[in-house]
């Protein structure tokens, strides 16, 4: 494993995705190998353990990063503007990643949480404010109808957000 502390965060995220894809491929190969024979490929088994170790290291890295800071607050997201089309990537260690995969695309749902006194004071004073963001997934988004409904009604915690990219920002 390379020294991930020296890499920019976006490169570590890409490395996580590549490592995860490799882990899934090796897992499939091992499953096929174990179905037909009693003799498992020892090289494939060793590679599985190495890739699993790398994946665990990367997962812990993102878990630590997520716990260290609030990257995106409700105020930050509100300041992007309503009805802006955005793509949100989640930390691999987050609940949102487990529920919705690595990303969602669409627009924020303007909820009553954006109009509370606490929110308005935080917005006016530049304070980071955590909370849940409800989200309208884009029609072309690959999520199931059930996931889209969960995004709209239950949302995800802003602490789960790794990055936000937008169009017209």
KOLLO-38706 format. One line per 4 residues: number of its first residue (from 1); their letters; for each residue x, y, z of N, C-alpha, C. Coordinates in nm, 3 decimals. Atoms other than C-alpha are relative to their C-alpha. Example, Ala and Ser with C-alpha at 12.3 -4.5 7.8 and 13.67 -1.06 7.14 Angstrom:
BEGIN
1 = AS = 0.089 -0.119 0.000 1.230 -0.450 0.780 0.090 0.120 0.000  -0.082 -0.119 -0.006 1.367 -0.106 0.714 -0.077 0.109 0.073
! end
This chain:
BEGIN
1 = XXXX = 0.085 -0.118 0.000 0.000 0.000 0.000 0.089 0.124 0.000  -0.076 -0.125 0.004 0.132 0.344 -0.087 -0.040 0.088 0.118  0.025 -0.090 -0.111 0.147 0.622 0.170 -0.114 0.096 -0.037  0.117 -0.078 0.040 -0.206 0.764 0.135 -0.003 0.138 0.065
5 = XXXX = -0.002 -0.130 -0.067 -0.134 1.049 0.376 0.065 0.107 -0.089  -0.069 -0.094 0.088 0.080 1.208 0.103 -0.079 0.033 -0.127  0.081 -0.021 0.120 -0.190 1.193 -0.165 -0.109 0.103 0.026  0.119 -0.086 -0.013 -0.454 1.458 -0.230 -0.123 -0.088 0.022
9 = XXXX = 0.118 0.078 -0.037 -0.794 1.345 -0.097 -0.073 -0.057 -0.121  0.072 0.051 0.116 -0.948 1.313 -0.443 0.070 -0.120 -0.061  -0.073 0.117 0.050 -0.673 1.070 -0.545 -0.021 -0.120 0.092  0.027 0.110 -0.093 -0.731 0.865 -0.230 -0.139 -0.056 -0.026
13 = XXXX = 0.135 0.045 0.031 -1.102 0.851 -0.319 0.002 -0.088 -0.125  -0.013 0.080 0.123 -1.014 0.725 -0.668 0.068 -0.133 0.030  -0.069 0.124 -0.039 -0.774 0.472 -0.518 -0.096 -0.094 0.073  0.100 0.082 -0.069 -1.056 0.351 -0.290 -0.092 -0.069 -0.101
17 = XXXX = 0.091 0.057 0.099 -1.288 0.300 -0.588 0.069 -0.110 -0.081  -0.075 0.100 0.077 -1.020 0.111 -0.784 0.023 -0.125 0.086  -0.027 0.111 -0.091 -0.930 -0.104 -0.482 -0.128 -0.079 0.028  0.128 0.067 -0.023 -1.297 -0.179 -0.412 -0.041 -0.084 -0.121
21 = XXXX = 0.034 0.074 0.122 -1.355 -0.283 -0.775 0.089 -0.125 -0.012  -0.092 0.115 0.006 -1.047 -0.509 -0.761 -0.039 -0.105 0.103  0.043 0.092 -0.105 -1.166 -0.663 -0.433 -0.125 -0.078 -0.045  0.122 0.066 0.047 -1.509 -0.738 -0.585 0.031 -0.102 -0.110
25 = XXXX = -0.037 0.091 0.109 -1.349 -0.896 -0.893 0.070 -0.125 0.055  -0.070 0.115 -0.060 -1.117 -1.116 -0.686 -0.099 -0.087 0.077  0.101 0.076 -0.074 -1.411 -1.216 -0.464 -0.082 -0.087 -0.094  0.074 0.077 0.100 -1.605 -1.326 -0.773 0.084 -0.116 -0.053
29 = XXXX = -0.089 0.105 0.049 -1.305 -1.521 -0.904 0.016 -0.110 0.104  -0.013 0.100 -0.106 -1.261 -1.694 -0.568 -0.128 -0.082 0.013  0.127 0.072 -0.009 -1.630 -1.784 -0.559 -0.012 -0.102 -0.113  0.003 0.092 0.115 -1.605 -1.939 -0.908 0.098 -0.115 0.021
33 = XXXX = -0.104 0.099 -0.021 -1.283 -2.118 -0.818 -0.042 -0.102 0.105  0.037 0.092 -0.108 -1.429 -2.268 -0.501 -0.120 -0.087 -0.036  0.116 0.080 0.041 -1.745 -2.393 -0.677 0.041 -0.128 -0.071  -0.032 0.113 0.086 -1.572 -2.625 -0.920 0.111 -0.090 0.048
37 = XXXX = -0.114 0.080 -0.041 -1.262 -2.746 -0.743 0.021 0.007 0.150  -0.038 -0.001 -0.141 -1.132 -2.834 -0.404 0.133 0.074 0.018  -0.131 -0.065 -0.004 -0.798 -2.671 -0.493 -0.014 0.148 -0.035  0.006 -0.143 0.025 -0.816 -2.294 -0.454 0.136 0.050 -0.046
41 = XXXX = -0.121 -0.062 0.050 -0.561 -2.082 -0.635 0.065 0.077 0.114  -0.063 -0.067 -0.114 -0.314 -1.982 -0.359 0.041 0.144 -0.030  -0.037 -0.137 0.036 -0.194 -1.672 -0.550 -0.121 0.093 0.008  0.122 -0.079 -0.006 -0.552 -1.549 -0.580 -0.042 0.023 0.146
45 = XXXX = 0.030 -0.015 -0.143 -0.604 -1.612 -0.208 0.089 0.104 0.066  -0.093 -0.100 -0.054 -0.293 -1.409 -0.122 -0.038 0.140 -0.048  0.039 -0.131 0.054 -0.403 -1.127 -0.353 -0.127 0.050 0.068  0.123 -0.036 -0.070 -0.746 -1.132 -0.189 0.032 0.063 0.136
49 = XXXX = -0.034 -0.051 -0.133 -0.594 -1.083 0.156 0.072 0.135 -0.008  -0.071 -0.128 0.017 -0.362 -0.804 0.034 -0.096 0.113 -0.038  0.095 -0.102 0.044 -0.641 -0.616 -0.144 -0.099 0.031 0.111  0.091 -0.021 -0.113 -0.873 -0.665 0.156 0.066 0.089 0.105
53 = XXXX = -0.074 -0.082 -0.096 -0.606 -0.517 0.382 0.008 0.146 -0.048  -0.005 -0.136 0.058 -0.564 -0.217 0.146 -0.136 0.068 0.010  0.136 -0.055 -0.005 -0.940 -0.168 0.131 -0.036 0.041 0.143  0.025 -0.033 -0.140 -0.965 -0.176 0.512 0.074 0.127 0.042
57 = XXXX = -0.079 -0.119 -0.031 -0.687 0.084 0.539 -0.064 0.125 -0.058  0.065 -0.113 0.065 -0.860 0.314 0.291 -0.132 0.034 0.068  0.127 -0.021 -0.070 -1.194 0.268 0.467 0.023 0.075 0.131  -0.031 -0.067 -0.127 -1.040 0.365 0.802 0.046 0.144 -0.023
61 = XXXX = -0.044 -0.136 0.035 -0.876 0.669 0.636 -0.122 0.091 -0.017  0.118 -0.082 0.022 -1.216 0.796 0.521 -0.086 0.013 0.125  0.073 -0.006 -0.126 -1.377 0.711 0.853 0.063 0.108 0.090  -0.070 -0.101 -0.079 -1.112 0.923 1.029 -0.024 0.140 -0.055
65 = XXXX = 0.023 -0.130 0.064 -1.151 1.209 0.778 -0.140 0.050 0.029  0.140 -0.037 -0.023 -1.528 1.207 0.820 -0.021 0.044 0.144  0.016 -0.032 -0.141 -1.498 1.216 1.199 0.076 0.126 0.043  -0.084 -0.115 -0.036 -1.242 1.500 1.199 -0.069 0.134 -0.022
69 = XXXX = 0.047 -0.132 0.039 -1.444 1.776 1.040 -0.140 -0.005 -0.059  0.123 -0.016 0.077 -1.766 1.904 0.898 0.045 0.061 -0.132  -0.042 -0.051 0.130 -1.683 1.936 0.532 -0.108 0.086 -0.061  0.113 -0.072 0.058 -2.027 2.048 0.421 -0.107 0.016 0.106
73 = XXXX = 0.107 -0.025 -0.095 -2.282 2.211 0.644 -0.128 0.034 -0.075  0.127 -0.040 0.062 -2.648 2.288 0.578 0.009 0.141 -0.058  -0.015 -0.137 0.049 -2.552 2.653 0.540 0.077 0.001 -0.132  -0.077 0.009 0.125 -2.289 2.570 0.276 -0.090 -0.045 -0.115
77 = XXXX = 0.086 0.056 0.104 -2.542 2.366 0.083 -0.112 0.096 -0.038  0.105 -0.098 0.028 -2.816 2.627 0.115 0.054 0.115 -0.086  -0.061 -0.110 0.075 -2.577 2.892 -0.018 0.027 -0.036 -0.146  -0.012 0.038 0.141 -2.540 2.690 -0.339 -0.121 0.047 -0.078
81 = XXXX = 0.122 -0.047 0.063 -2.894 2.799 -0.411 -0.098 -0.114 -0.021  0.103 0.102 0.022 -3.224 2.616 -0.443 -0.007 -0.038 -0.148  0.021 0.050 0.137 -3.296 2.408 -0.751 0.126 -0.008 -0.083  -0.124 0.020 0.074 -2.930 2.384 -0.846 0.021 -0.150 -0.017
85 = XXXX = -0.030 0.141 0.026 -2.838 2.054 -1.007 0.139 -0.028 0.055  -0.129 0.034 -0.060 -2.561 1.899 -0.799 0.020 -0.151 0.003  -0.037 0.139 -0.020 -2.379 1.572 -0.769 0.074 -0.008 0.132  -0.056 0.014 -0.134 -2.296 1.463 -0.415 0.070 -0.135 0.009
89 = XXXX = -0.073 0.124 -0.028 -2.025 1.206 -0.339 0.002 -0.019 0.151  0.002 0.031 -0.142 -2.036 1.030 -0.003 0.132 -0.062 0.044  -0.113 0.071 -0.058 -1.758 0.918 0.228 -0.030 -0.150 -0.003  0.024 0.144 0.003 -1.714 0.541 0.182 -0.040 -0.058 0.135
93 = XXXX = 0.033 0.053 -0.133 -1.751 0.492 0.559 -0.135 0.049 0.052  0.123 -0.063 -0.049 -2.084 0.678 0.578 -0.125 -0.086 -0.019  0.130 0.066 0.015 -2.442 0.561 0.620 -0.057 0.025 -0.139  0.054 -0.034 0.132 -2.538 0.742 0.298 0.066 -0.085 -0.108
97 = XXXX = -0.071 0.084 0.098 -2.272 0.546 0.104 -0.059 -0.141 0.002  0.057 0.133 -0.013 -2.416 0.222 0.239 -0.140 -0.008 -0.059  0.138 -0.001 0.048 -2.773 0.321 0.148 -0.012 0.032 -0.149  0.020 -0.055 0.134 -2.724 0.505 -0.183 0.117 -0.020 -0.095
101 = XXXX = -0.117 0.015 0.086 -2.382 0.408 -0.318 0.091 0.120 0.012  -0.101 -0.104 -0.016 -2.099 0.646 -0.386 -0.049 0.141 -0.029  0.045 -0.136 0.031 -2.306 0.938 -0.519 -0.147 0.005 -0.038  0.135 -0.028 0.049 -2.643 1.094 -0.601 0.006 0.131 -0.079
105 = XXXX = 0.008 -0.123 0.080 -2.737 1.362 -0.853 -0.143 0.050 0.001  0.133 -0.060 -0.001 -3.029 1.603 -0.839 0.005 0.136 0.065  0.007 -0.130 -0.067 -3.136 1.904 -0.632 -0.048 -0.016 0.143  0.040 0.001 -0.140 -3.191 1.986 -0.266 -0.150 0.027 0.012
109 = XXXX = 0.139 -0.030 -0.035 -3.540 1.981 -0.120 0.004 0.111 0.104  0.004 -0.110 -0.097 -3.608 2.311 0.056 -0.093 -0.041 0.113  0.080 0.046 -0.114 -3.725 2.197 0.398 -0.019 0.113 0.100  0.026 -0.099 -0.104 -3.858 2.386 0.697 0.125 0.023 0.086
113 = XXXX = -0.123 -0.013 -0.078 -3.517 2.325 0.860 0.082 0.121 -0.047  -0.074 -0.115 0.053 -3.377 2.597 0.632 -0.058 0.133 0.048  0.061 -0.126 -0.041 -3.612 2.855 0.782 -0.007 0.018 0.152  0.003 -0.014 -0.146 -3.561 2.797 1.155 0.090 0.115 0.043
117 = XXXX = -0.081 -0.110 -0.053 -3.415 3.072 1.369 0.146 -0.043 0.011  -0.138 0.050 -0.015 -3.110 2.855 1.441 0.072 0.002 -0.135  -0.063 0.002 0.133 -3.046 2.813 1.068 0.030 0.142 -0.048  -0.018 -0.137 0.048 -3.092 3.182 0.987 0.115 0.068 0.075
121 = XXXX = -0.111 -0.056 -0.078 -2.858 3.284 1.271 0.133 -0.059 -0.045  -0.124 0.065 0.046 -2.598 3.030 1.158 0.040 0.055 -0.137  -0.027 -0.053 0.134 -2.628 3.154 0.798 0.056 0.141 0.008  -0.044 -0.139 -0.012 -2.588 3.518 0.901 0.135 0.014 0.068
125 = XXXX = -0.125 -0.008 -0.076 -2.293 3.443 1.129 0.110 -0.090 -0.056  -0.101 0.086 0.061 -2.108 3.199 0.901 0.033 -0.124 0.081  -0.021 0.116 -0.086 -2.149 2.910 1.145 -0.031 -0.128 -0.078  0.027 0.131 0.058 -2.126 2.548 1.031 -0.114 -0.063 0.076
129 = XXXX = 0.118 0.058 -0.063 -2.457 2.378 1.100 -0.025 -0.136 -0.063  0.023 0.135 0.049 -2.503 2.003 1.073 -0.149 -0.029 -0.007  0.139 0.044 0.007 -2.825 1.831 0.979 -0.022 -0.093 -0.116  0.039 0.092 0.106 -3.012 1.617 0.732 -0.044 0.080 -0.121
133 = XXXX = 0.035 -0.064 0.126 -3.045 1.719 0.370 -0.090 -0.095 -0.079  0.087 0.078 0.087 -3.342 1.592 0.171 0.030 0.038 -0.143  -0.058 -0.013 0.133 -3.276 1.549 -0.196 -0.094 -0.056 -0.106  0.076 0.050 0.116 -3.467 1.518 -0.524 0.098 -0.061 -0.099
137 = XXXX = -0.090 0.066 0.095 -3.278 1.261 -0.728 -0.047 0.029 -0.142  0.028 -0.026 0.140 -3.257 1.336 -1.099 -0.070 -0.121 -0.063  0.073 0.108 0.068 -3.487 1.132 -1.326 0.095 -0.102 -0.063  -0.095 0.092 0.065 -3.184 0.985 -1.503 0.091 -0.068 0.102
141 = XXXX = -0.081 0.060 -0.104 -3.026 0.893 -1.169 -0.029 -0.150 0.007  0.011 0.146 0.006 -2.966 0.517 -1.142 -0.061 -0.062 0.125  0.054 0.057 -0.123 -3.115 0.475 -0.794 -0.142 -0.053 -0.021  0.134 0.058 0.007 -3.428 0.268 -0.739 -0.104 0.103 0.046
145 = XXXX = 0.108 -0.089 -0.042 -3.765 0.433 -0.683 -0.006 0.010 0.153  -0.001 0.001 -0.146 -3.745 0.330 -0.316 0.112 0.089 0.054  -0.111 -0.084 -0.043 -3.403 0.494 -0.278 -0.030 0.148 -0.026  0.035 -0.139 0.031 -3.528 0.810 -0.449 -0.101 0.055 0.101
149 = XXXX = 0.098 -0.040 -0.101 -3.820 0.822 -0.206 0.069 0.025 0.134  -0.076 -0.018 -0.125 -3.581 0.778 0.089 0.081 0.130 -0.006  -0.078 -0.123 0.016 -3.362 1.058 -0.047 -0.089 0.123 0.019  0.090 -0.115 -0.007 -3.661 1.290 -0.076 -0.060 0.019 0.139
153 = XXXX = 0.071 -0.010 -0.128 -3.830 1.210 0.256 0.091 -0.007 0.123  -0.088 0.019 -0.115 -3.547 1.102 0.488 0.136 0.067 -0.019  -0.125 -0.066 0.032 -3.240 1.241 0.313 0.122 -0.071 0.054  -0.126 0.050 -0.054 -2.885 1.198 0.437 0.064 0.111 0.080
157 = XXXX = -0.066 -0.097 -0.087 -2.668 1.369 0.694 0.110 0.072 -0.079  -0.101 -0.076 0.075 -2.447 1.647 0.561 0.142 -0.044 0.037  -0.133 0.050 -0.037 -2.154 1.492 0.752 0.044 -0.116 -0.092  -0.031 0.112 0.090 -2.174 1.200 0.504 0.056 0.047 -0.134
161 = XXXX = -0.040 -0.053 0.131 -2.083 1.429 0.212 0.151 0.015 -0.007  -0.144 -0.013 0.028 -1.732 1.393 0.076 0.024 0.122 -0.088  -0.017 -0.115 0.089 -1.770 1.642 -0.210 -0.130 0.031 -0.072  0.117 -0.045 0.076 -2.025 1.840 -0.408 0.050 0.064 -0.129
165 = XXXX = -0.028 -0.063 0.130 -2.005 1.924 -0.775 -0.131 0.050 -0.053  0.126 -0.056 0.049 -2.260 2.143 -0.941 0.014 0.060 -0.139  0.008 -0.063 0.130 -2.368 2.287 -1.267 -0.063 0.136 0.021  0.049 -0.134 -0.020 -2.414 2.661 -1.273 0.039 0.058 0.134
169 = X = -0.046 -0.053 -0.129 -2.229 2.711 -0.943 0.109 0.102 -0.024
! end
